[in-house]
Amino acid sequence: MTNEFVLEAITREFPESVISSSEPYGMLTVEVKKDDIKKIIHYLKDSSLEFNFLTDICGIHYPEFPEKEIGVVYHLHNMMANFRLRLKIFMSRENIEVDSLVDLYAGANWMERETFDFYGIKFKGHPDLRAILNMEDLGYHPMLKEYRLEDGTRTDKDDAMFGR
């Protein structure tokens, strides 16, 4: 199994869904349309490609790109061929919802809860979408880049000590 073979299979089955592809560090990475992600992953799992293991689901936040501000990254693994695949979807801040994969991979349950907890991405059809690591009454999603990295009100820090 090669990157070219898998990309060609995805493109052949979903010609309108593939937005871009790349191979950082040799790992096939495909950006697809958000609305098609579940169909594509279902195909990858049930076809002869046999991506039978969902390694990870995680969120990303690019506030400098309003149309692609929030993203979800899926890492899939074909254990038989030892082949890994990364799928990415992006969405604007106004439409921060994507289909759940819990019915395809049971392990997606906690991964989606963690992604919701840290980024606020809602997974449609998730059986128990609530905070998993943060307190339920936290009131914000800590991995979103909405706050300054440093507290400007601190008086106990001398910037000269940090080379500034």
C-alpha positions in Angstrom: 0.0 0.0 0.0 1.4 3.4 -1.0 0.4 7.0 -0.5 -0.4 7.3 -4.2 -2.6 4.2 -4.2 -4.6 5.4 -1.1 -5.0 9.0 -2.5 -6.1 7.6 -5.9 -8.7 5.4 -4.2 -10.1 8.3 -2.1 -10.1 10.6 -5.1 -11.8 8.0 -7.3 -14.6 7.3 -4.8 -15.0 10.9 -3.7 -13.8 13.1 -6.5 -15.6 16.3 -5.3 -14.5 15.8 -1.6 -10.7 16.1 -1.8 -9.5 19.7 -1.3 -5.8 19.1 -1.1 -3.2 16.5 -0.2 0.4 16.5 0.9 3.0 14.1 2.4 4.7 15.7 5.3 7.4 13.3 6.6 6.1 10.7 4.2 2.6 10.5 5.8 -0.3 11.0 3.5 -2.4 13.9 4.6 -5.6 14.7 2.8 -7.8 17.7 3.4 -11.5 16.9 2.6 -14.8 18.6 2.8 -16.3 18.6 6.3 -19.7 17.3 5.2 -18.1 14.2 3.6 -15.7 13.1 6.4 -17.9 10.4 7.8 -18.6 8.9 4.4 -14.9 8.9 3.6 -13.9 7.3 6.9 -16.7 4.7 6.6 -15.4 3.8 3.1 -11.8 3.6 4.3 -12.8 1.3 7.1 -15.1 -1.0 5.2 -13.4 -1.2 1.8 -10.4 -3.3 0.9 -8.2 -0.5 2.3 -9.1 -1.7 5.8 -8.3 1.3 7.9 -9.5 -0.6 11.0 -7.9 1.5 13.7 -8.7 5.1 14.7 -5.4 6.3 16.3 -6.5 9.8 17.2 -8.9 12.7 16.8 -7.8 16.1 17.7 -8.7 19.8 17.1 -6.6 22.7 15.8 -7.3 26.4 15.8 -6.0 28.9 13.3 -7.5 32.3 14.3 -5.7 34.0 11.4 -7.8 32.1 8.8 -11.5 32.9 9.5 -12.8 30.5 6.8 -10.7 27.7 8.1 -10.4 28.7 11.7 -11.3 25.4 13.4 -10.1 22.0 12.2 -10.4 18.4 13.2 -7.6 16.0 12.4 -8.2 12.2 12.1 -5.4 9.7 12.2 -6.2 6.3 10.8 -4.1 3.1 10.7 -4.3 0.0 8.6 -2.7 -2.5 10.9 -2.2 -5.2 8.3 -0.3 -3.1 5.9 1.1 -0.8 8.7 -0.1 2.2 6.8 -1.0 5.5 8.4 -3.3 8.2 7.0 -4.1 11.7 8.2 -7.4 13.4 7.2 -8.2 17.0 8.0 -11.3 19.1 7.8 -11.8 22.8 8.5 -14.7 25.0 9.3 -15.5 28.6 10.3 -16.2 29.6 13.8 -20.0 29.9 13.1 -20.4 26.3 12.0 -18.4 24.3 14.5 -20.1 21.0 14.2 -19.1 17.7 12.6 -20.5 14.1 12.5 -19.5 11.7 15.2 -17.6 8.6 14.4 -18.7 6.6 17.5 -20.8 4.3 15.5 -17.8 3.4 13.3 -15.1 3.3 16.0 -16.0 2.9 19.7 -12.7 4.5 20.7 -13.9 7.8 19.1 -16.1 8.3 22.1 -13.5 9.7 24.4 -11.4 11.3 21.6 -14.4 13.4 20.5 -15.2 14.3 24.1 -11.7 15.6 24.6 -11.8 17.5 21.3 -15.1 19.1 22.4 -13.8 19.8 25.9 -10.6 21.7 24.6 -11.9 23.2 21.4 -15.7 23.4 21.6 -16.2 21.3 18.5 -19.6 19.6 18.6 -19.9 16.1 17.3 -23.4 15.4 15.9 -24.8 12.1 17.1 -22.3 11.6 20.0 -24.0 9.6 22.8 -22.5 11.6 25.7 -20.8 14.9 24.6 -19.7 16.6 27.7 -16.4 17.7 29.4 -14.0 14.8 30.0 -10.8 16.5 31.4 -11.9 20.0 32.4 -14.5 21.0 35.0 -18.0 21.1 33.5 -18.5 24.7 34.7 -15.2 26.0 33.2 -17.1 28.2 30.7 -14.5 28.2 27.9 -12.4 25.9 25.8 -8.8 26.3 26.9 -7.0 25.3 23.6 -8.6 28.0 21.6 -6.1 30.8 20.9 -8.4 33.5 22.4 -6.2 34.8 25.2 -2.8 36.3 25.5 -0.1 33.9 26.3 1.2 35.9 29.2 -0.6 37.9 31.9 0.2 41.5 31.4 -0.9 42.4 34.9 1.8 40.4 36.7 4.2 42.6 38.7 6.5 39.7 39.9 8.1 39.3 36.4 11.0 41.3 35.2 11.1 41.1 31.3 14.8 41.7 31.4 15.2 38.2 32.9 13.6 36.7 29.8 15.7 38.6 27.3 13.2 41.3 26.5 
